[in-house]
Amino acid sequence: MTAAAAYRKTIHKCARVIESTFYDLHRKGQKENLHEFRLAVKRLRALLPSLPSPPSLVLLSPAFRAAGRIRNIDVQRSILEETLDGRRMPDNLKQFLKRRRKKARRRLRTITRMIPADTLEDLVRAIQRHTNQEPDTGLEESIRKNIEGRITDVNESASQTMNAEQIHALRAKVKEAAILSMLLPPGSTPLVPFEKTADLLGKWHDCVVTLKTLDRFRKKHLEAELKNLPDLVDRMKDRYFASAMSLMNAPPR
């Protein structure tokens, strides 16, 4: 499959996912749809600019952020349960996470109800029209150069000391490169483990937001006994980051 055909196929699939999941995202039992919706938006953000004058995705941004809050809470609970390693999670912490998730679901419901179905449909059709135009013959080369630029960014960043904001920016670049590289034939670019690196930096991010949640919890529950739970999560965060740096420092094959 050519890069242009893969580009068109991927974007059309993302548009269908958004259209089919959007108005059910806030409902219970929608973890998979939340994941698929957010993944579709991420892919569109990475892929659409490869052709001139792409449609704006700003309409989806509030729902994307709100869905991300729900996803983060679910991941935070998993991280805490893993860190506790069979020990009972404090009831007040469990209730704290439950209330935050419920609030996030209400927020997402409000956001999705504010967008008329025909407005969402217009956006989906605009995305499809954008990809139905014949991609220019330089699309594959443009994607390859974009990926090579990301490799340069990764290598430069891996040799520097980064603060949290810079690591978040790097994570976004690595994820974009992983998405773009899916369009190219195997062997057409240096074999850099973008997907694995993005996964490790994603887990680093999950630990960061978990620590922020624990900090908020402690401020609301001064009497709470968390013992060494924050320290354990912090060490887990550092391990993920070190593993990601190790991958990025490895020479491309």
Backbone as CSV, one residue per row, in Angstrom:
resi,resn,N_x,N_y,N_z,CA_x,CA_y,CA_z,C_x,C_y,C_z
1,MET,0.837,-1.194,0.000,0.000,0.000,0.000,0.879,1.253,0.000
2,THR,0.559,2.216,-0.858,1.345,3.444,-0.912,1.071,4.307,0.315
3,ALA,1.970,5.268,0.550,1.778,6.177,1.684,0.487,6.967,1.530
4,ALA,0.173,7.382,0.290,-1.060,8.147,0.052,-2.298,7.311,0.369
5,ALA,-2.278,6.034,-0.046,-3.431,5.162,0.225,-3.563,4.892,1.724
6,ALA,-2.421,4.660,2.400,-2.465,4.431,3.848,-2.937,5.678,4.578
7,TYR,-2.493,6.828,4.093,-2.914,8.114,4.669,-4.435,8.249,4.598
8,ARG,-4.981,8.025,3.393,-6.425,8.168,3.195,-7.205,7.157,4.039
9,LYS,-6.754,5.916,4.047,-7.450,4.864,4.789,-7.463,5.155,6.287
10,THR,-6.330,5.596,6.837,-6.237,5.867,8.273,-7.134,7.029,8.680
11,ILE,-7.124,8.096,7.892,-7.925,9.264,8.240,-9.415,8.958,8.147
12,HIS,-9.827,8.221,7.134,-11.242,7.857,7.012,-11.688,7.010,8.206
13,LYS,-10.823,6.107,8.639,-11.155,5.284,9.801,-11.299,6.143,11.052
14,CYS,-10.392,7.085,11.236,-10.463,7.976,12.400,-11.747,8.794,12.388
15,ALA,-12.134,9.289,11.219,-13.363,10.084,11.108,-14.588,9.245,11.493
16,ARG,-14.604,7.983,11.063,-15.734,7.106,11.409,-15.792,6.844,12.912
17,VAL,-14.617,6.647,13.529,-14.569,6.402,14.979,-15.125,7.597,15.741
18,ILE,-14.714,8.792,15.363,-15.193,9.997,16.046,-16.701,10.130,15.915
19,GLU,-17.196,9.926,14.724,-18.637,10.066,14.494,-19.446,9.030,15.271
20,SER,-18.923,7.811,15.391,-19.685,6.730,16.025,-19.598,6.729,17.553
21,THR,-18.575,7.365,18.119,-18.387,7.296,19.577,-18.730,8.583,20.313
22,PHE,-18.737,9.714,19.624,-18.735,11.023,20.274,-19.833,11.194,21.315
23,TYR,-21.060,10.880,20.972,-22.183,11.191,21.870,-22.406,10.150,22.964
24,ASP,-21.600,9.096,22.966,-21.707,8.083,24.025,-20.498,8.098,24.961
25,LEU,-19.568,9.022,24.757,-18.323,9.004,25.520,-18.539,9.125,27.019
26,HIS,-19.555,9.875,27.429,-19.761,10.146,28.858,-20.443,8.995,29.586
27,ARG,-20.974,8.046,28.862,-21.746,6.966,29.489,-20.834,5.987,30.225
28,LYS,-21.434,5.225,31.147,-20.681,4.209,31.867,-20.247,3.097,30.914
29,GLY,-19.129,2.468,31.261,-18.666,1.336,30.474,-18.100,1.707,29.113
30,GLN,-17.615,2.951,28.958,-17.138,3.412,27.655,-15.618,3.552,27.600
31,LYS,-14.889,2.815,28.418,-13.428,2.953,28.438,-12.813,2.732,27.062
32,GLU,-13.296,1.722,26.360,-12.735,1.420,25.048,-13.036,2.537,24.058
33,ASN,-14.275,3.063,24.098,-14.628,4.156,23.199,-13.837,5.425,23.518
34,LEU,-13.620,5.685,24.812,-12.789,6.830,25.198,-11.392,6.707,24.589
35,HIS,-10.838,5.510,24.685,-9.497,5.270,24.131,-9.501,5.446,22.615
36,GLU,-10.490,4.853,21.940,-10.543,4.920,20.484,-10.752,6.353,20.004
37,PHE,-11.598,7.108,20.703,-11.843,8.507,20.337,-10.564,9.325,20.465
38,ARG,-9.891,9.202,21.587,-8.673,9.988,21.805,-7.581,9.585,20.815
39,LEU,-7.463,8.297,20.527,-6.468,7.831,19.565,-6.770,8.377,18.175
40,ALA,-8.053,8.418,17.803,-8.440,8.941,16.489,-8.080,10.416,16.370
41,VAL,-8.351,11.194,17.413,-8.024,12.625,17.381,-6.512,12.826,17.296
42,LYS,-5.756,12.051,18.068,-4.286,12.166,18.017,-3.761,11.872,16.616
43,ARG,-4.313,10.835,15.987,-3.854,10.482,14.648,-4.204,11.570,13.640
44,LEU,-5.407,12.118,13.752,-5.788,13.195,12.835,-4.892,14.414,13.018
45,ARG,-4.573,14.746,14.256,-3.691,15.896,14.513,-2.327,15.699,13.880
46,ALA,-1.852,14.461,13.868,-0.535,14.185,13.291,-0.578,14.120,11.766
47,LEU,-1.682,13.600,11.208,-1.723,13.289,9.785,-2.285,14.403,8.910
48,LEU,-3.323,15.094,9.382,-3.997,16.070,8.522,-3.069,17.148,7.969
49,PRO,-2.100,17.677,8.743,-1.241,18.735,8.199,-0.322,18.289,7.062
50,SER,-0.325,16.994,6.717,0.528,16.535,5.619,0.036,17.038,4.267
51,LEU,-1.216,17.465,4.176,-1.756,18.070,2.964,-2.132,19.520,3.252
52,PRO,-2.156,20.364,2.222,-2.445,21.787,2.434,-3.862,22.020,2.959
53,SER,-4.034,23.091,3.729,-5.337,23.581,4.203,-6.187,22.502,4.869
54,PRO,-5.660,21.830,5.891,-6.470,20.799,6.565,-7.598,21.426,7.374
55,PRO,-8.706,20.712,7.558,-9.786,21.235,8.401,-9.341,21.327,9.859
56,SER,-9.854,22.314,10.572,-9.495,22.502,11.976,-10.205,21.478,12.854
57,LEU,-9.500,20.993,13.863,-10.074,20.037,14.819,-10.427,20.697,16.145
58,VAL,-10.464,22.044,16.156,-10.700,22.756,17.413,-12.040,22.373,18.034
59,LEU,-13.030,21.993,17.225,-14.333,21.581,17.735,-14.208,20.390,18.684
60,LEU,-13.231,19.530,18.440,-13.072,18.309,19.230,-12.202,18.495,20.470
61,SER,-11.503,19.621,20.566,-10.519,19.801,21.641,-11.115,19.717,23.043
62,PRO,-12.260,20.392,23.327,-12.809,20.285,24.693,-13.181,18.849,25.077
63,ALA,-13.780,18.107,24.148,-14.142,16.716,24.442,-12.898,15.853,24.582
64,PHE,-11.870,16.132,23.783,-10.616,15.383,23.877,-9.987,15.558,25.250
65,ARG,-9.957,16.812,25.727,-9.373,17.072,27.055,-10.209,16.437,28.166
66,ALA,-11.526,16.560,28.059,-12.394,15.999,29.094,-12.313,14.471,29.120
67,ALA,-12.258,13.851,27.945,-12.095,12.392,27.881,-10.742,11.993,28.463
68,GLY,-9.735,12.850,28.259,-8.417,12.577,28.809,-8.420,12.582,30.331
69,ARG,-9.223,13.453,30.931,-9.300,13.488,32.398,-9.870,12.169,32.929
70,ILE,-10.901,11.657,32.274,-11.485,10.374,32.702,-10.460,9.261,32.535
71,ARG,-9.807,9.250,31.399,-8.794,8.226,31.142,-7.680,8.308,32.170
72,ASN,-7.244,9.535,32.509,-6.180,9.700,33.490,-6.563,9.134,34.851
73,ILE,-7.797,9.377,35.275,-8.254,8.875,36.575,-8.251,7.349,36.585
74,ASP,-8.711,6.741,35.495,-8.706,5.278,35.410,-7.270,4.739,35.493
75,VAL,-6.361,5.396,34.793,-4.957,4.960,34.811,-4.335,5.183,36.187
76,GLN,-4.672,6.308,36.806,-4.134,6.598,38.145,-4.533,5.508,39.135
77,ARG,-5.775,5.095,39.055,-6.219,4.037,39.974,-5.429,2.747,39.723
78,SER,-5.201,2.435,38.443,-4.423,1.231,38.119,-2.998,1.333,38.649
79,ILE,-2.391,2.512,38.499,-1.017,2.713,38.987,-0.965,2.546,40.501
80,LEU,-1.929,3.129,41.186,-1.940,3.050,42.648,-2.157,1.612,43.112
81,GLU,-3.040,0.897,42.434,-3.280,-0.507,42.811,-2.031,-1.351,42.566
82,GLU,-1.346,-1.068,41.441,-0.103,-1.791,41.156,0.960,-1.474,42.206
83,THR,1.045,-0.202,42.581,2.048,0.218,43.554,1.766,-0.370,44.931
84,LEU,0.493,-0.460,45.285,0.121,-1.022,46.589,0.387,-2.513,46.658
85,ASP,0.418,-3.173,45.474,0.797,-4.587,45.393,-0.021,-5.453,46.355
86,GLY,-1.333,-5.363,46.219,-2.215,-6.205,47.030,-2.682,-5.577,48.325
87,ARG,-2.020,-4.509,48.761,-2.480,-3.830,49.966,-3.744,-3.032,49.660
88,ARG,-4.568,-2.836,50.642,-5.843,-2.148,50.459,-5.622,-0.650,50.242
89,MET,-6.280,-0.115,49.201,-6.221,1.323,48.973,-7.072,2.021,50.027
90,PRO,-6.580,3.099,50.616,-7.380,3.819,51.615,-8.750,4.189,51.053
91,ASP,-9.797,3.975,51.854,-11.158,4.230,51.377,-11.358,5.675,50.949
92,ASN,-10.777,6.607,51.705,-10.986,8.009,51.330,-10.293,8.360,50.016
93,LEU,-9.187,7.690,49.709,-8.530,7.906,48.420,-9.368,7.301,47.291
94,LYS,-9.924,6.133,47.559,-10.777,5.492,46.566,-11.997,6.359,46.256
95,GLN,-12.611,6.916,47.291,-13.770,7.787,47.099,-13.375,9.087,46.413
96,PHE,-12.198,9.587,46.727,-11.697,10.815,46.096,-11.592,10.628,44.588
97,LEU,-11.024,9.506,44.143,-10.895,9.220,42.717,-12.262,9.017,42.078
98,LYS,-13.161,8.347,42.796,-14.502,8.103,42.270,-15.245,9.411,42.036
99,ARG,-15.138,10.343,42.978,-15.809,11.640,42.823,-15.216,12.428,41.660
100,ARG,-13.905,12.378,41.520,-13.268,13.099,40.416,-13.690,12.530,39.062
101,ARG,-13.829,11.204,38.992,-14.252,10.598,37.729,-15.699,10.967,37.403
102,LYS,-16.546,10.959,38.420,-17.951,11.312,38.213,-18.077,12.757,37.730
103,LYS,-17.306,13.635,38.316,-17.310,15.045,37.905,-16.815,15.184,36.464
104,ALA,-15.785,14.426,36.113,-15.245,14.484,34.751,-16.257,13.962,33.738
105,ARG,-16.998,12.924,34.096,-18.028,12.394,33.205,-19.126,13.420,32.972
106,ARG,-19.533,14.114,34.033,-20.562,15.149,33.872,-20.068,16.259,32.955
107,ARG,-18.805,16.635,33.126,-18.218,17.668,32.282,-18.210,17.233,30.815
108,LEU,-17.847,15.987,30.566,-17.807,15.476,29.196,-19.211,15.431,28.604
109,ARG,-20.180,15.029,29.390,-21.568,14.995,28.897,-22.028,16.394,28.489
110,THR,-21.726,17.394,29.315,-22.096,18.775,28.994,-21.464,19.218,27.680
111,ILE,-20.199,18.889,27.500,-19.476,19.301,26.292,-20.085,18.662,25.049
112,THR,-20.320,17.358,25.085,-20.822,16.677,23.889,-22.247,17.116,23.548
113,ARG,-23.043,17.429,24.565,-24.423,17.862,24.304,-24.477,19.264,23.699
114,MET,-23.417,20.029,23.854,-23.396,21.395,23.307,-23.129,21.412,21.800
115,ILE,-22.682,20.282,21.256,-22.327,20.229,19.831,-23.428,19.500,19.065
116,PRO,-24.161,20.219,18.188,-25.230,19.580,17.410,-24.681,18.483,16.508
117,ALA,-25.502,17.481,16.258,-25.065,16.348,15.440,-24.682,16.787,14.026
118,ASP,-25.398,17.766,13.477,-25.066,18.182,12.115,-23.738,18.934,12.057
119,THR,-23.368,19.598,13.164,-22.068,20.272,13.216,-20.938,19.250,13.224
120,LEU,-21.101,18.194,14.020,-20.096,17.127,14.036,-20.023,16.448,12.673
121,GLU,-21.173,16.220,12.072,-21.208,15.575,10.749,-20.495,16.433,9.709
122,ASP,-20.687,17.758,9.774,-20.014,18.660,8.833,-18.495,18.536,8.955
123,LEU,-17.993,18.428,10.198,-16.555,18.281,10.403,-16.064,16.964,9.814
124,VAL,-16.786,15.884,10.064,-16.381,14.573,9.550,-16.349,14.593,8.025
125,ARG,-17.352,15.189,7.421,-17.387,15.257,5.950,-16.238,16.114,5.419
126,ALA,-15.899,17.196,6.130,-14.779,18.038,5.704,-13.469,17.261,5.751
127,ILE,-13.311,16.438,6.793,-12.107,15.603,6.901,-12.047,14.621,5.743
128,GLN,-13.183,14.018,5.419,-13.215,13.051,4.322,-12.946,13.714,2.978
129,ARG,-13.501,14.916,2.777,-13.241,15.634,1.521,-11.760,15.981,1.396
130,HIS,-11.172,16.333,2.526,-9.747,16.691,2.536,-8.893,15.534,2.036
131,THR,-9.226,14.329,2.415,-8.421,13.173,2.015,-8.825,12.626,0.663
132,ASN,-10.017,12.980,0.183,-10.450,12.490,-1.121,-9.777,13.232,-2.266
133,GLN,-9.232,14.427,-1.964,-8.432,15.080,-2.994,-7.185,14.247,-3.208
134,GLU,-6.709,14.211,-4.434,-5.559,13.363,-4.742,-4.318,13.879,-4.012
135,PRO,-3.728,13.110,-3.102,-2.520,13.586,-2.416,-1.398,13.869,-3.416
136,ASP,-0.622,14.896,-3.159,0.467,15.232,-4.084,1.534,14.144,-4.060
137,THR,2.279,14.102,-5.131,3.252,13.018,-5.292,4.378,13.100,-4.273
138,GLY,4.524,14.238,-3.599,5.585,14.382,-2.616,5.174,14.016,-1.206
139,LEU,3.986,13.436,-1.048,3.486,13.145,0.294,4.410,12.195,1.047
140,GLU,4.811,11.095,0.396,5.656,10.114,1.081,6.988,10.728,1.491
141,GLU,7.586,11.523,0.608,8.851,12.163,0.925,8.684,13.171,2.056
142,SER,7.551,13.883,2.042,7.273,14.849,3.115,7.167,14.146,4.465
143,ILE,6.494,13.007,4.496,6.344,12.238,5.735,7.702,11.733,6.204
144,ARG,8.512,11.239,5.259,9.829,10.714,5.623,10.714,11.814,6.227
145,LYS,10.675,13.002,5.628,11.473,14.109,6.153,10.981,14.535,7.540
146,ASN,9.671,14.481,7.710,9.102,14.818,9.020,9.602,13.846,10.077
147,ILE,9.611,12.566,9.752,10.087,11.546,10.690,11.580,11.745,10.984
148,GLU,12.359,12.023,9.947,13.790,12.241,10.153,14.037,13.453,11.047
149,GLY,13.187,14.479,10.889,13.283,15.636,11.777,12.991,15.270,13.214
150,ARG,12.029,14.390,13.401,11.699,13.934,14.760,12.868,13.135,15.343
151,ILE,13.544,12.337,14.509,14.703,11.582,14.982,15.774,12.539,15.499
152,THR,15.993,13.623,14.747,16.967,14.637,15.174,16.558,15.258,16.502
153,ASP,15.253,15.607,16.627,14.747,16.186,17.875,14.964,15.235,19.051
154,VAL,14.651,13.962,18.815,14.784,12.960,19.872,16.235,12.835,20.311
155,ASN,17.141,12.745,19.341,18.552,12.578,19.676,19.114,13.782,20.425
156,GLU,18.715,14.986,20.008,19.180,16.190,20.687,18.618,16.268,22.105
157,SER,17.336,15.938,22.251,16.707,16.012,23.571,17.286,14.984,24.527
158,ALA,17.603,13.794,23.998,18.119,12.719,24.850,19.485,13.045,25.426
159,SER,20.178,14.006,24.804,21.506,14.358,25.291,21.476,15.538,26.256
160,GLN,20.287,16.031,26.584,20.151,17.199,27.446,19.374,16.849,28.714
161,THR,19.513,17.704,29.704,18.676,17.601,30.893,17.379,18.356,30.617
162,MET,16.244,17.689,30.797,14.948,18.285,30.464,14.100,18.454,31.709
163,ASN,13.315,19.531,31.726,12.316,19.672,32.778,11.031,18.982,32.322
164,ALA,10.038,18.952,33.198,8.798,18.216,32.900,8.114,18.747,31.648
165,GLU,8.079,20.067,31.476,7.424,20.657,30.308,8.107,20.227,29.014
166,GLN,9.429,20.169,29.022,10.173,19.745,27.836,9.961,18.265,27.542
167,ILE,9.837,17.468,28.591,9.574,16.031,28.380,8.188,15.838,27.777
168,HIS,7.204,16.608,28.241,5.863,16.524,27.659,5.905,16.878,26.174
169,ALA,6.653,17.927,25.818,6.767,18.331,24.411,7.440,17.238,23.584
170,LEU,8.479,16.618,24.155,9.169,15.536,23.464,8.231,14.346,23.263
171,ARG,7.445,14.043,24.282,6.495,12.927,24.181,5.540,13.133,23.011
172,ALA,5.050,14.361,22.830,4.145,14.659,21.724,4.824,14.436,20.373
173,LYS,6.095,14.835,20.257,6.835,14.651,19.008,7.056,13.170,18.703
174,VAL,7.399,12.415,19.737,7.634,10.982,19.538,6.349,10.282,19.112
175,LYS,5.223,10.647,19.737,3.941,10.033,19.378,3.570,10.370,17.938
176,GLU,3.816,11.618,17.541,3.509,12.018,16.167,4.361,11.231,15.177
177,ALA,5.645,11.065,15.497,6.522,10.297,14.619,6.075,8.841,14.516
178,ALA,5.612,8.271,15.628,5.128,6.886,15.617,3.919,6.754,14.686
179,ILE,3.018,7.740,14.727,1.828,7.711,13.870,2.220,7.868,12.401
180,LEU,3.099,8.824,12.110,3.524,9.059,10.731,4.248,7.846,10.150
181,SER,5.065,7.198,10.976,5.867,6.080,10.471,5.003,4.891,10.059
182,MET,3.762,4.823,10.550,2.870,3.733,10.156,2.519,3.791,8.675
183,LEU,2.642,4.964,8.057,2.225,5.135,6.669,3.279,4.680,5.662
184,LEU,4.508,4.543,6.120,5.600,4.266,5.190,5.909,2.778,5.106
185,PRO,6.380,2.334,3.960,6.747,0.916,3.808,7.865,0.543,4.770
186,PRO,7.884,-0.694,5.254,8.959,-1.140,6.150,10.332,-0.931,5.508
187,GLY,11.282,-0.443,6.313,12.635,-0.250,5.825,12.888,1.060,5.118
188,SER,11.845,1.910,5.000,12.031,3.167,4.271,12.582,4.279,5.155
189,THR,12.625,4.049,6.460,13.216,5.019,7.390,14.088,4.266,8.389
190,PRO,15.026,4.947,9.054,15.820,4.275,10.101,14.906,3.655,11.153
191,LEU,15.272,2.485,11.611,14.446,1.773,12.570,14.644,2.359,13.965
192,VAL,13.799,3.305,14.300,13.837,3.936,15.616,12.588,3.496,16.382
193,PRO,12.716,3.054,17.646,11.548,2.520,18.378,10.622,3.624,18.893
194,PHE,10.020,4.375,17.958,9.155,5.468,18.360,7.988,4.988,19.219
195,GLU,7.367,3.886,18.785,6.171,3.418,19.484,6.494,3.019,20.922
196,LYS,7.578,2.278,21.113,7.981,1.852,22.454,8.393,3.049,23.302
197,THR,9.112,3.984,22.685,9.523,5.184,23.421,8.313,6.003,23.838
198,ALA,7.349,6.154,22.922,6.130,6.898,23.239,5.362,6.225,24.375
199,ASP,5.357,4.883,24.371,4.674,4.147,25.436,5.335,4.405,26.789
200,LEU,6.657,4.380,26.829,7.373,4.617,28.086,7.184,6.054,28.583
201,LEU,7.233,7.011,27.659,7.012,8.403,28.056,5.565,8.623,28.465
202,GLY,4.660,7.865,27.858,3.258,7.929,28.280,3.085,7.430,29.706
203,LYS,3.796,6.372,30.058,3.728,5.858,31.428,4.389,6.827,32.404
204,TRP,5.459,7.476,31.955,6.059,8.541,32.769,5.025,9.624,33.044
205,HIS,4.314,10.053,31.999,3.272,11.072,32.148,2.188,10.617,33.119
206,ASP,1.784,9.347,33.031,0.739,8.832,33.921,1.174,8.915,35.382
207,CYS,2.442,8.633,35.631,2.953,8.745,37.001,2.981,10.200,37.459
208,VAL,3.322,11.112,36.555,3.353,12.536,36.895,1.963,13.006,37.334
209,VAL,0.934,12.672,36.547,-0.418,13.131,36.901,-0.930,12.411,38.149
210,THR,-0.479,11.176,38.369,-0.856,10.461,39.587,-0.278,11.160,40.817
211,LEU,0.967,11.594,40.726,1.580,12.321,41.847,0.851,13.635,42.120
212,LYS,0.408,14.308,41.067,-0.357,15.550,41.246,-1.688,15.270,41.931
213,THR,-2.317,14.169,41.566,-3.584,13.791,42.200,-3.378,13.462,43.670
214,LEU,-2.307,12.745,43.986,-2.015,12.429,45.391,-1.760,13.705,46.187
215,ASP,-1.114,14.668,45.552,-0.861,15.935,46.233,-2.170,16.667,46.524
216,ARG,-3.079,16.673,45.551,-4.393,17.303,45.778,-5.143,16.571,46.888
217,PHE,-5.049,15.255,46.882,-5.741,14.449,47.891,-5.218,14.776,49.286
218,ARG,-3.904,14.882,49.415,-3.326,15.170,50.736,-3.733,16.542,51.250
219,LYS,-3.906,17.493,50.340,-4.324,18.835,50.761,-5.763,18.849,51.262
220,LYS,-6.585,17.957,50.716,-7.982,17.877,51.145,-8.155,16.959,52.348
221,HIS,-7.234,16.025,52.512,-7.332,15.048,53.599,-6.003,15.054,54.358
222,LEU,-5.842,16.036,55.194,-4.570,16.205,55.902,-4.263,15.035,56.825
223,GLU,-5.320,14.339,57.238,-5.120,13.226,58.163,-4.824,11.913,57.435
224,ALA,-4.851,11.939,56.103,-4.716,10.705,55.321,-3.349,10.067,55.522
225,GLU,-3.344,8.745,55.590,-2.107,7.974,55.754,-1.744,7.342,54.412
226,LEU,-0.852,8.001,53.674,-0.414,7.444,52.396,0.919,6.722,52.513
227,LYS,1.562,6.901,53.674,2.850,6.252,53.928,3.824,6.545,52.785
228,ASN,4.390,5.496,52.184,5.409,5.727,51.150,4.841,5.635,49.734
229,LEU,3.508,5.699,49.596,2.889,5.551,48.284,3.398,6.581,47.269
230,PRO,3.442,7.882,47.596,3.981,8.848,46.617,5.420,8.551,46.217
231,ASP,6.248,8.123,47.182,7.643,7.814,46.862,7.756,6.636,45.902
232,LEU,6.898,5.646,46.080,6.911,4.483,45.190,6.508,4.880,43.771
233,VAL,5.488,5.728,43.648,5.061,6.194,42.324,6.162,7.038,41.690
234,ASP,6.830,7.855,42.506,7.904,8.702,41.989,9.053,7.859,41.457
235,ARG,9.382,6.780,42.153,10.456,5.902,41.675,10.041,5.185,40.388
236,MET,8.773,4.813,40.298,8.265,4.192,39.079,8.381,5.170,37.911
237,LYS,8.035,6.437,38.158,8.154,7.492,37.141,9.588,7.585,36.638
238,ASP,10.536,7.611,37.553,11.947,7.733,37.169,12.417,6.528,36.357
239,ARG,11.924,5.340,36.688,12.317,4.143,35.931,11.819,4.226,34.488
240,TYR,10.570,4.647,34.310,10.033,4.761,32.954,10.825,5.777,32.134
241,PHE,11.155,6.899,32.762,11.891,7.939,32.040,13.289,7.444,31.666
242,ALA,13.950,6.773,32.585,15.286,6.246,32.306,15.246,5.237,31.156
243,SER,14.218,4.397,31.123,14.088,3.412,30.041,13.871,4.104,28.703
244,ALA,13.048,5.165,28.703,12.801,5.911,27.467,14.083,6.570,26.978
245,MET,14.845,7.165,27.896,16.109,7.799,27.514,17.087,6.773,26.946
246,SER,17.085,5.587,27.513,17.975,4.530,27.033,17.633,4.161,25.596
247,LEU,16.340,4.059,25.296,15.921,3.744,23.919,16.298,4.856,22.964
248,MET,16.114,6.100,23.395,16.380,7.222,22.506,17.871,7.423,22.269
249,ASN,18.687,6.997,23.212,20.131,7.120,23.047,20.717,6.000,22.195
250,ALA,19.899,4.955,21.971,20.387,3.857,21.144,20.483,4.334,19.687
251,PRO,21.557,4.026,18.976,21.701,4.491,17.584,20.644,3.848,16.689
252,PRO,20.058,4.629,15.734,19.111,4.052,14.772,19.749,2.911,13.992
253,ARG,18.932,1.907,13.680,19.452,0.767,12.918,18.990,0.855,11.467
